[in-house]
Amino acid sequence: MAIPKYDELFEPVLRFLADGKEHTSKEMIEVLVGQLGLNDEERNEWLPSKRQRVIDNRIGWARTYLKKAGLMSAPRRGVYRIERLGLDALASGEAVTNEYLDRYEAFRDFKKAGANQEVRYGQPDETLDVNEEQETPDEAFGRAYGEIVAQLADELLDEVMKLSPVAFERMVLDLMSAMGYGAFDSAARATPTTGDEGIDGVIMQDKLGFDLIFIQAKLYSSDHVVGRPEVQGFVGAIAGRGGNGLFVTTSRFSRQATEYAAQQHVILIDGERLSRLMIEHDFGVSTKRVYAIKAVDTDVFNGYVDE
């Protein structure tokens, strides 16, 4: 049989996880490859980049889409489990397709981020109704690029989750330094791990050090929601210090926390925005391939006129 497309792997992935237990990526790939009945040539077909097998890549994309829709989750890096929505999908008897996943808002947001090149951390200005059969090559390329970036952001967050809380604090400070903020002693200075009163780091807002930014960095699982009390505690910790506040987490913030932070002029960065900033500033990523999209330079030809 041919190697299934990524969307044809939604149900096999969910059925593999249907026992409710946590499974590693290696387990999943080994079992699914066996169940799919692929021959040796199909099992060992590589992407043009030679960095990953085709079947591994497609299983990875299937996991990404199912996670974005909320049908499965990754409690730890490289470990996966099914969620209630996934069990419901299997019990319904409906085919799990992209159209099925579209009923979930989180998945629609993910797809909109991939379809809109002017995306801002998964919240585009407008919804693009993409008909793949009517796309121009430029539109198709832009949409594909957006989806690749969205998957990269997801993978980056998985890598970040491998860090210890202290290492995560250092990473956030290094990222701020890479973004052009000033630093103490030529490197962003972390506060002591004890007695920091909720402040995990301090950097300069500019390289001359006119203003300070106090940072709190919290490594939380994706299902944790940072509420107003945590943000309020951070605001209290920096009160009277004469600086601004930046709260960074790998999870997400509640609406109440977001509204309160806006009133206090504290910037919040959730896991989605954190991974996008890392990509934007080439932090923790490397360039795999470059496609140069060229266009005719009419100025050159305008110079060729009859004398």
Buried (B, 14 or more C-beta within 10 A) or exposed (E): EEBBEBBBBBBBBBBBBEEEEBBEBEBBBEBBBEEBEBEEEBBEEEEEEEEEBBBBBBBBBBBBBBBBBBBBBBEEBBBBBBBEBBBEBBEEEEEBEEEBBEEBEEBBBBBBBBBBBEBEBBEBEEEBEBEEEEBEEEBEBBBEEBBEBBBBBBBBBBBBBEBEEEEBBBBBBBBBBBEEBBBBEEEBEBBEEEEBEBBBBBBBBEEEEEEBBBBBBBBBEBEBBBBBEBBBEBBEBBEEEEBBBBBBBBBBBBEBBBEBBEEBEBBBBBBBBBBBBBBEBEBBBEEEEEEEEEEEEEEEEEEEEEE
